[in-house]
Amino acid sequence: MTLLEPVMMLGAALGGLAGAIWGFGSGILWAVAGLLGGVVLGAILFPLVMAALGIGIMMITQGPRAALCELRGKSPPERR
């Protein structure tokens, strides 16, 4: 199992829980629809959000040029 599968399962669980809680105030059918919608959207969107956060943290800690070089697989330029 790679890192992607647990992140997708966590996103599906959190999305399903949030959808069910928000839908419960309107009725049981809305809670079920929110649960199913949250599971699907959570599994799709949560890994994308985590990747964007990771890239953002790399940009803050390493600087934009070094972070982009690392994403491309090149070595960052040496500082003089």
C-alpha positions in Angstrom: 0.0 0.0 0.0 1.4 3.4 -1.0 0.8 6.6 0.8 -2.0 7.5 -1.6 -4.5 4.8 -0.5 -4.5 5.8 3.2 -4.9 9.5 2.3 -7.8 8.6 0.0 -9.4 6.5 2.8 -9.0 9.3 5.3 -10.5 11.8 2.9 -13.4 9.5 2.2 -14.0 9.0 6.0 -13.8 12.7 6.8 -15.9 13.7 3.8 -18.5 11.1 4.6 -18.7 12.1 8.2 -19.0 15.8 7.4 -21.6 15.1 4.7 -23.7 13.0 7.0 -23.6 15.5 9.9 -24.5 18.5 7.6 -27.3 16.5 5.9 -28.8 15.2 9.2 -30.4 18.5 10.0 -32.5 18.4 6.9 -33.6 14.7 7.2 -32.4 11.2 7.1 -32.3 11.0 3.3 -30.2 14.1 3.1 -27.8 12.5 5.6 -27.5 9.5 3.4 -26.9 11.6 0.3 -24.4 13.7 2.2 -22.6 10.6 3.4 -22.3 9.2 -0.1 -21.4 12.5 -1.7 -18.8 13.1 1.0 -17.2 9.7 0.5 -16.9 10.3 -3.2 -15.7 13.9 -3.1 -13.5 13.4 0.0 -11.6 10.6 -1.7 -11.1 12.7 -4.8 -10.4 16.1 -3.3 -8.5 15.3 -0.1 -5.3 14.0 -1.8 -5.3 17.1 -4.1 -5.6 19.4 -1.1 -2.8 17.5 0.7 -0.5 17.7 -2.3 -1.2 21.5 -2.6 -0.4 22.0 1.0 2.8 20.0 0.7 4.0 22.0 -2.3 3.1 25.2 -0.4 5.1 24.2 2.6 8.1 23.3 0.3 7.8 26.7 -1.2 7.9 28.4 2.2 10.7 26.3 3.6 13.0 26.0 0.6 12.1 28.9 -1.6 10.3 28.7 -5.0 13.3 27.9 -7.2 14.5 25.0 -5.0 11.0 23.6 -4.6 10.3 23.6 -8.4 13.7 22.0 -9.0 12.9 19.3 -6.5 9.6 18.6 -8.1 11.2 18.3 -11.6 14.0 16.0 -10.2 16.9 18.4 -10.8 19.4 19.5 -8.2 18.8 23.0 -6.8 21.3 25.7 -7.8 24.2 26.3 -5.5 24.3 29.5 -3.5 27.4 31.6 -3.8 
